Amino acid sequence: MADRTGPPGTLVHVITTDPAASLDLPAWCHMTGHHYLGPVIDGDYSSAYALRLAAGARPTRTDAPWHPAQ
């Protein structure tokens, strides 16, 4: 996920089919400084998660968003 999704405070829902997302998204938020809010319970999506974008979040590489930008 790119850090250019929206201004700080923006609520983002991530919809995924990746079974590891429940572990990866909290770790990514911890690494970048965004706020992981947890799973979203919705009848239409079995794997949706919420996070809130933070001011001053640490950027990640565009080609590998699981790595901090240099």
C-alpha positions, -999 to +999 in steps of 0.1 A: +000+000+000+014+033-010+016+061+016-001+085-009-036+070-004-050+101+013-044+127+040-037+118+076-068+106+094-082+089+062-099+056+070-088+029+046-104-005+041-081-031+026-099-060+009-077-090+003-076-127-005-042-132+011-046-154+042-015-138+058-030-103+057-042-106+093-005-108+103+010-086+076-012-055+078-006-049+116+031-054+110+031-030+080+012-004+101+037-008+129+066-003+105+051+027+088+033+044+117-002+040+104-029+028+128-042-007+123-079-008+134-086-045+128-109-067+107-140-053+093-170-075+096-190-072+064-213-098+048-199-090+014-162-095+022-146-123+042-112-106+045-114-068+050-093-048+074-094-012+085-065+012+091-062+049+096-035+069+078-011+087+102+006+121+098+043+117+094+041+080+084+074+065+073+074+059+035+079+025+019+095+014-014+071+016-043+085-016-057+085-034-023+061-018+001+071-042+029+105-024+030+111+011+043+122+037+017+159+045+018 
